[in-house]
């Protein structure tokens, strides 16, 4: 049996986190949740996810500004930046494995985007 793929979602919107967790659990992913950057960084190191959903505006900071450092520290993690509004994307010249998804997130769009994972 293949190892279960892992996802970490760092977002302060509880309803969205639960929706995504349910969606990806049904697709055989092991899903961990965090509602702050600080907790998310700890989970990132311990869970070692394949995919990271990272919100922009979090209670303890800006996720997108932290994305380059996270990508450098965890280069194997595919980063998906999410936000309710599409701000200027920070410079990420060394991050090849990321994409942006705007809220509200459509499960239909997730099906299309995750068909390759």
N, C-alpha and C positions, 0 to 999 in steps of 0.2 A: 504494500500500500504506500502511495506517495505521501511525503510529508505535507501536512496541512499548511497552506499559505497563510501568512499573518498580515493583518492590517492594524495600524494604529491611527485612531482619529483624535486629533486635538482640536476641539471646538467647544465653545461655551454654550452653544444652543443644545440643550438636553434633548429636545424632541428630534432634532436632526440627527444627533448621535445615535439615538435609539432606532430611528428609521434606517439609518445606514448599517447599524449593527445587525438588525434583523435581516435586511437585504443580503448582506455579505455572508452572514451565518448560513442562510439558505443556500448560498453558492459554495459552501464548504470552506469558507475562510475562518480563521481564528481571529476574532476582533477584540481589541482592547480600546478603552476610551479614556480620554483625559479632558478636563475642562480648563486647564491652565498650561502655560508654557513650561513652568517649573516641573510640574508633575509629568508632563509629556516628555521632557528631556530624560527624566529618570526611567520612564517606561520604554523610551526609545532604546536606551542602553541595555535594559534587561530583557525586553521582549524580542528585540532585533527583527522588526517587521520587514516584510517585502515591500509594502506600500504604506506611505504616510499621507493622510489627509491633514492638511495644515491650514487652519483658518487664519485670516489676517488680523482681525481685531479681537484680542483676547484680554481678559481682565488684568493680566500681569505683563502685557507687552504686545508687540507687533510680530505675528508669526512670520510674515513674509520677509521682514528684515532679518530674522534669524535663519531663514532657509539656506542661505549660502554656507553659513557655519555648520548647520546640520548636514548638508550635503557633503561638505569636506570631511566631517567627522564620521559620517555613515554613508560612504559612497555607493553601497549596494542598494540603498533604499530608493525606491521610485517615489518622488514627491509630487503630490497633487495639491496645489494651492487653491483654496476656496475662499470666496468672499461674497457678501451680499451686493457689493458694488465693485466695479472693476477699476481699482486705483492704478496708478502707474506701477508697472512691474519693476521691482528692483533689479539692478544689474546682477546677472547670474551667469557670467561667461563660462564658468567651469561646471555648471550643472547641465548635463545633457539629458538627464532622465527626470523631467518634470513636465507638468501641464497645468493649465488653469481651468477650473470649473466655477462658473458663477451660480450663486444661489438665486432663486430656488433651484434645487437639484432635482432633475427629472430621473426617475428610475429607468425610463425608456432610454435616455441618453447614457446612463451608466451601463445598461446592457450593451449598447453599441461600443462604448469606449473600453469596456472590460472584456470584450470578446477575444482580445488578443492576449489576455493574462492567463 
